[in-house]
Amino acid sequence: MPSGQGGKGCVLYSGAIAERRLALAGHGGDLMDVFYFTEMPYAEFPESEAEKFPSMRLTFPNTYFDPQTASGLMNRYLDEYQHAEEMGFDGLMINEHHNTPSCMDVEVNITGGILARITKRAKILMLGNMLPTSDNPVRLAEEIALLDVISGGRIISGFVRGIGIESWANNTNPIHNRERFEECHDLVVKTWTTPGPFRWEGNHYHYRAVNPWMLPVQKPHPPVWVPGTGSPETVEWTARHRYTYAAFLTPLDVAKNLFARYREYAAADGWEPGPEKFAFMICAHVNDTDEKAQESGKAFLWRMNYPLRGPREYWSPPGYTSRAGAAAVAARRPTPLHEMSYQELQDRYHLVVGSPDTVIKKLRHIRDELGIGSILLEAQGGQLSHADTMRSIELFGKEVIPALKD
């Protein structure tokens, strides 16, 4: 258990951090929130083994998986999440993927339940539940409501379409991905907000009686976030619903254009979005010196390499992406991440690495350039050691986050 952690998940802050948080609380809601995130990778095999297969996702054999090793890793990652809350991160982000060693979190609601119980303050950002692959939206609504109840109203409910590989892994027709996403969303939100029992007859889901007993603490429902990497349809849909849009690992100019498009849709609907409607996700690592950080930060090359390679049809099965979406994807990143050098990843702000002063400058630049209300830091990636991860979390909490909030 991280130092300063009380029993039953109660977080005890040092005097300096507690005083700092109280001072910041008086500034209102215009400060940028900082979220900690890891995909909980399983990097316990020679990376060269991935060369033997089309991709490290979908068809990479699970004979490389050892349950005992995974047990140690999963508990390590949960310890790191606890430490992130202890050190002052505003929120904890989690996600899920399937058929890949790059992400062992295969059920975001299970992990969310663990974090809801072992933490007390931080927001829990589930980014998120894959709606098109869900065959039971009502149960999904119940599960998220249960997490909101356990956490005391700290859940942010992220809704995602899932990358193309998820359609293969979950045996769902990619042609119906977007329409299943939208119908599942509509039913989940109605389940949270409409007194039951009521009937639902849609194109993909049919219920004679929707009447769950478990409802969320937050009213009318937990905040909804939607991630994207360039699809114009997703930006428009998110803006129309006034949800927060999170740009994932996109170049700054692309993210800026996506946010501008969101603002255009909002203006057409007669409202003006504030910074809280925009979030940006990157990989980040801080260490005591630039030299130490540059050396330990090389561990993120595992995350940026083989997990992002694979046949095109794995990532974009026929029917998954519209023509406009495909064009946007092609334009957003001319050079794939796995083809970029360590320095190129840093130069293009996909990866921020350095001493506290260096990281503060880079994150301030991102904040000011994009006008975001939240930054999502994938601060544990690939083969980064537990010691380096914990030190990075500590330096973020003691030096970087307070500076970002000044």
N, C-alpha and C positions, 0 to 999 in steps of 0.2 A: 504494500500500500504506500503511495507517495507520501513523503514527509509533510506534516501539517494536515493530514487527512484524519478526521474524526470518525467515530463509530457510526455505523448505519448510513454511510455516505455523506455525513455532515462535513462540509468543507471549512477548515479553519485557516484564515488568512493571516499572514504576518502583519505586524502593525503598519509598516510602510505601505504594503499593498492595499490593506483595508482603508487607510487614510486616503490613498490615491483614488480608490474606487468611489469613496464618498464624495471627494472633491469633484470628480468627473460627473457624478450623478446630478450635480446641480447645474450642469450646462444644458440640460434639455435633451431632445431627441435628434439633434442635428449632427451628432458625431458618428464616425464610421465604425461599424461593428466588425470585429475580427473573429473569424471562425477557424477552428482547428479541424483538420481532415486527414484521414488516411484510408486507402482502399483495402488495407489489411492484406498485403500481398504475401504470397508464399514463394520466396525466392531461394529455396533450399535445395537447388539442384544446379548443375553446371549450365550456364546460359547457352553454351554451345549445343546442348541437346535440342534446343528449339530449331536448330538448323535442319534437323531430320524430318520436320513436319511442315505442312503448309503455313501453319500459324501457331502461336502459343495460346490462342483462343479456340474454342469450339471443339477441335479434334486432337489437341495435345493430350496424350494418354494420361489418365488419372493413376496409372501405375507408379508415377513419380511422386504421388502424394503419400505422406506418412501421418496417420492420425495423431500419434504422440507428439510429433514435431509441431503439427498444427495446433494442438492443445496449448503448448507453451507459447506459440506465437499469438494466438487469440487472446490469452490472458495478458500477455505483454501489451498488446494493443489497447486493451481495456484499461490497463494501468496508465498508459500514456494519455488516454482520454481523461481519466480522473485528474492527472497531473495538469493537463491543459486548463481544466476548470479552476483548479487550485491556484494556478499562476495568473489567472485573470482573463483568459479568453472569454469573449462574450457569448460564443456559441460553439457547439460541437456538430460537425457535419458528418453524415454517414450516407452511404449509397449501397447498391447491390449490383452484382453481375453474376453470370452463370457460365460454367464450362471454361473457366480461366484461372490460372494461378495468380494472375495480377490482382484478384479480388476474392478473398475468402468469405466476405460477407454476402451470403446468398439469400438473406431474408432481412430486409432493413427494419421490419417491425419487431423482430426478435431483438436485434441489437439496440433498437430504440427503447425497448422495454427494459433492458439491462441498464442503459444509461439513465433512463428515467428514475430508476431506483437508487443508483449509486451516486448520482449527482443531485445538487439542490438548487443551483442558481442558473447555470448556463442554459441558453436556448438549445433545443435539440432539433437541428435541421435535417430532415429526412429527404434527401434529394437523390433518388427517391423511390417511390412506389411506381412500378411499371404498369400503367393502366391497360395498355392493349393486350398484355398477356394475362390479365386477371379474368378469371371466369366467374368471380363472385364479388361484384362491387359492394354489395351490402355488408358482407363479412369484412371487406377491406375498410369500409367506413367504421364498423364496430372496432376493429383493431386499432385504428388511429385514434378513435375516441378514447379507448382504454388507455393508450399511452398518454393522452392529454390529461386524463384523470389521475393517473399514477404520478405524472410529473408536476401536477398542480398548474397546468396551463402553460407549459413551456414548449409545446410542439409547434414546429413549422412544417407543414405538410407539403413536401415536394412531389409534384406529379410529373412523370417522364414518359416519353414514348418508348425509350429503350433503344440502344443502338441496333443495327440490323442483325447482328449476331444473336441477339436475344430472341428474335423471331424464329431462327433456326433452333436455338436451345430449348425454347418452350413450345415448338411445333404449332405456331400460329401463322396465319396467312398474312404476309406483309402488305398485301393490297388493302386489307381492312385496318391497317395499323392506326391511321389517323382517325377514322370514324369510330373505331372502338375506343380510342383514347378519349374522344370528346363525349361519347355516350356514357362511358364509365365515369368520367368526371361529373357529368350532370347528375347521374344517379347517386354518386357519393355525396355531393353537396346537398341534394334534396334529402337524402337520408339524414344528414346532420341538422337540417333546418326546418323540415316539414313534420309536424306531429303525425305519428302513425296511428293506426295502420293506413297505408295507401297502396295502390296497385301501380305497377310499372310494366308497360308493354312497349319495348323499343325494337330496334332492328337486330340487336345482338343480345339483349338481356330481357328476361321476362320474370316477373315476380307477382304472385297473387296477393301477398301480404308483406309489406315492408314496415316493420315495427320494432326496431332494435331497442333494447333496454339501455344500452350503453351509449351515452351521448357526450360530446366534448365539453370541457370546462369553458373554453373560449367561445364567445358568441359574436356573430352568428355561427362561426366555425373557426378552426385554426387558420392562421395566415397560409396562403398558398403561394409557392414559388415554382417557377418553371425554368429549367435550364435549356440552353441552346448553343449551337455552334455556327449558326448562319441561316437556318431555314427561315425564309420570310413569312411563311404561314404561321410558324410558331410565335414569331414576334408579334404579328397582328393579333393572333388569338389571345396571347398573354395580355397585351395592352387593352383589348376589348373587355377583358375580365378584371382589369386593374390589379393584376397580380404582379409580383416581383419577378423580373427577368434576370437570369444569371447567365452570363457569357462564360463558356468553358474553354480555356486554353486557346483563345483566339488572339491574333495580333491586336495591338491597341487600336490601330486605325479601323479594323473590322468591328471591334467591340463598340467603338465610338459611332460608327455608322448604324449598327444595330440599335443602339440606344437612341440615336436621332430618329430612326424610323419609328421606334416605340413612341417617342414624343409626338411625332406627326399623327399617329393614330389616336393618341390621347387628345390632342388638340382638336381633331375632327369630331371627337365625342364630347368636347366642351370641358375638358379638365386638364390640369397641368401636373404631371408626376414630379414628386420630389426625389431626392437621392435614395430614399428607402425602397424605391421601385427598381433599383439597379444594383446588381452584384457582379463580381468578377472573380473567377477562380484561376489560380496559378499554383505551381509548385514553388516551395520556398524553404530555405534552410539558413539558419544563423549560427555562427560559432564565435569563439572568443576573438579571433583575428580573421582577416580576409584570407590569409594563407591556410589556416585550419579549415575554414569554411569551404574554400575551393577544393581542398583535398577530400573532405568527408562528403561534400555535395555531389561528387562524381557518382555516388550510389544511385542518384536519380536517373542516371543513364539507363539503368535496367528498366525503369518504369517507362522511359521514353523510347525504348528500342523494340524488342521483340513483341511485347504486348500490343503494340500499335501496328504491327505488320500483319499481312495476310492477303489472301485473294480478294479482289474487289467484291465478288459476290457474297463473301462472308459479311462484309460491312454494309453493303447496300443491295440486298436481294431485290429481284424484280418487283416493282410496285411499291417498294418501301418509301422512295423519295420521288417527289414531283419533279418536273423539268426545271421549274424555277428553283426548287430546293437543291437539285443537283448542280445547277449553275452557280448558286451561292456557295456551295461547299467547295467547288473547284476554285472559286475566286478567293475564298477566305484565307487559304494557306497554300500558295504555289509550291512550296517545299514541304513535304510531309515531315512531321516532327521526328520520326525515326531516321530521317536522312540528315538532320541538322547536327552540327558538332556541339560539343559542350559549350563553347563560347557563343555560338549562334543562338542556342536556346536562351542564353542569358541576354544577349544583345536584343533579342526580340521579345523579351519579357514573358517568356513561357516559364522560365525558371529564374528565381531571384535568390542569389547566394552571396553571403558575405558576413562581415562583422556587423554588430548592431548599427553602427553609424551608416555603413553602406546600405544595409537593408532598409533602414528608415528612409533614406533619401530616395531609394527606388520605389518603395511603397507609397511614399508621399507623391511622387511623380504620377504613379498610376491613379491614385485617388483624385488628384487635381486634374489630370488629363481627362478622366472619364466621368467625374462627378458622381461617384458611386456611394451608396450608403453602407455597403458591406463588402468585405474582401474575404475570400475563401482560400485558405492556405493549406494546400496539400503538403504538410510539413514532415511527413514520413513516407518515403518512397523506396520501393525495391529493397536494396541491400543495406540501407542506412541502419547502423547499429542502434541498439536500445540506449546506450550511453550517449551517443551523439543526438539521438532524438530527444531524450530528456533534457540535455543541455540546451538544445535549440528551443524547446518549450519554455525553459526557465528564462532564457535571454529574451525571448519574445515577451514574456509576461513582465519582466522587470524593467526592460529598456525600450523595446520596440513599440509595444502597444501603448504605453503611456505617451510616448512621443507622437504617435499617430493621432492621439486624441487631443493634443495641445492645439 
